[in-house]
Amino acid sequence: MLVLDHIAVLGETLEEATVHAETALGLPLLPGGKHEHYATHNRLLGLGDGIYLEAIASDPAAPPKPYPRWFGLDRFRGPPRLDKWVCRVDDLEAAVKKFPMAGLPVRLSRGTLDWSMAVPADGQLPFDGMFPALIQWHSPVPPGTSMNTGGPMLESLTVRLPEAAELDDLLGPLLSDDRIRFETGSNPALRAEFMTEAGKKVLQ
């Protein structure tokens, strides 16, 4: 099964990504950390139902790497936006055998967190970046659980792309979350709707 783990706002800078998320939701993001292996850094916000939001960008203070960053961040250009979604699996090795286009498993850690993520060799997720990144947590308490403090509740996540029907056919049988919707459209994009204490908010 594929379980929605978190969603990611990308930006050319972390400050831009953070401001975009905070403005849309009306809530401050918390300090995250650095991902040394991929020379990126992030900030976080716990959401309801055990998922979370991250703002992520290339870390200009990190030494350059001889391989691409994840999430396609080396090629990311333009205004900050909700650009990636991440699904949790119980067995990443089995998942990448089923979906080889997702990439190869990379073992990572930061502080008390320990996880593996499938990352394509060129850093670019398929389906114009709309294929979900696949993650397996090895930590007993993943961030979505530890940060679940009754934050905004995700009501829907719309994945728009020209090949929406094809992606739905691939992932639909393994997704049990009816909040995730696939929509045919010429411009690939994500749109998330939340219910917050201040009412409905949209992040895209």
N, C-alpha and C positions, 0 to 999 in steps of 0.2 A: 504493500500500500504506500501511497504518497500522502504525506501529511504536511499541510502548510506550516512552515517553521518561522519564517520571517520575510519581510519585504525590505527593499533597499532603495533609497534615494541616492542617486549619483550626482556628483558635481565636479566641475573642473578644480574646485577647491573644497575643502571640508566646510569652511565657513559658508560658502554658497549653498551647499547641500543642506546644512543645518538650518539656515535661515528659511529655506524653502519649506522644509518639513514643519518647522515651528510656526511659520506664518499660516500654513494650511490647517494645522490642527489646533493652534492656539495654546500650545504647551511646550515647555522647555525640554530639550533633549539632555541627557546625562552624559558625562564623560565616558568614553569607551576605552580605546587603547590603540596600539600599533600592531600591525600584522607584518612582522619583520620579513617573513618569507616573500611576501608580495609587495612590500614597500607601499603599504596603504595604511590609513588610519580612519577611525570612525567615532561616531557618537550614537547613543542608543535611547530608545523609549520603549518601555514595556507596554504592551497592549493587553486587551482581555483575551481570554481563551487560550492562554499559554503561547501566544505569538508575540513578536516584537518587531520594531522598526529600527533600521540602522541608516544613518547618513554616512556615506563612505566616499573617499577620494584618494587620489595618489598623494603620498606623503613626500613633499619636496625636500624634507630633511633626511630622508632615507637614502642610503647608497643605491645607485642603479643596479638592476638585476640583469643577468644575461638571458632572461626569458620573459615572456609577456606577463603583465599583471592579470589577475582574475577579473571577472565581470566586464571584460573589454575596456578597462579603464585607460589603457594606453591610447585608445582611439576615441575616447569620449570627448565630445565637443558640444558647445552650446549651453543653453540655460540648464540649471539643475532640474531634475525630474525623477519621478518614480519610474525606475528603469529595470528592476530585477525582482524576481520572486524566487524563494528558496523552499524546497520541499525536503522534509526529513524522511529517511528510510531506515529500516532496521538493519539492512545488509547492503552496504554500498557496493561491494564487489559484485553481488548478484544484480544490483540495479544497473550497473554500467555494462554488464553483459547483455541485459535486455535493451538498454539505451546507450550503445557505444558512442553515439554522437555527443553524449553529455560530458565526455572527457575521461581522464584517468584519475583514480583516487590519489589525493595528496594528504598526508597526515600532518596536522597542524596543532599548535598549542599556544596558549597565552595565559599566563597566570595559572589559575586553577582549571581553566577550560581546556578540553582536549577533544578534537574532532577530526573527521576526514571529510573532504569535499571533492567532488568530481570537477576537474578543471580541464577544458580543452587545451590542446598544445598551443594554440594561437591566442588563448584567452577569450575567444569569442564564442558565446553560447549560440546554438543553432536557432533556426526560425527567426532570424533577425534579432537575436537576443531575447526572444520571448519564451524560449524553452527554459523551464525552471532549473536553477542550479540544484544539485542533489547533495545532501549533507547527512552524515551519520555522526551523532554525538556519542562520545565515549565517556564524557563526564557524567556522574550520577545525577547532577542537577543542571540541565542546560539553561541558557539565558532566558528563554521564553517562560520557564517555570520560576526561576529566581526573581525575575522582574515583573511577574504577574501580580500587580498591585491594584487591579481594578481600573486600568486605564481605558482609553477609547476602545469601543467594541467594533471590530470590523464587520460591516454588513454585507459588503460585496467587493470582489476583486475581479475586474473585467480585463481580460487579456485580448487585445485587438491586434490582428495581423491578417494579411491576405490569405494565409493558409490556415485559418482558424479551424475549419472543419477537419483538416488533416491532423492538427495538433490535438484537437478534442478526441479524435479517434484513437490517437496514441495514448493519451493520458487519462481520458475519461474513465475507462474501466478500473483504473487504480486510484482515482480520486473520489473520496466519499464526502467531500466538502461542497455543499450546494451553493456556497457563497462565491465559488470560483466559476466564472462564466467566460466562454470564448465567443468573440464577436468578430465577424469579417469586416475588415477595413483596410484601406490602402496604406495607411501610415501606422506601423507597429507602435503600440503604446500600452501602458498600464494605467488603470484608473481604480482607485480604492475609495470606497465610501465608508464613513465611520459614524457612529453615534457617540457623542461626547456629552458632558454635563452642560455644554453650551449649545447643544443641538447637533444637527447633521453637519459633517465636514467632508470635503472632498480633497483627495491628494492625487495628483497626476503629474 
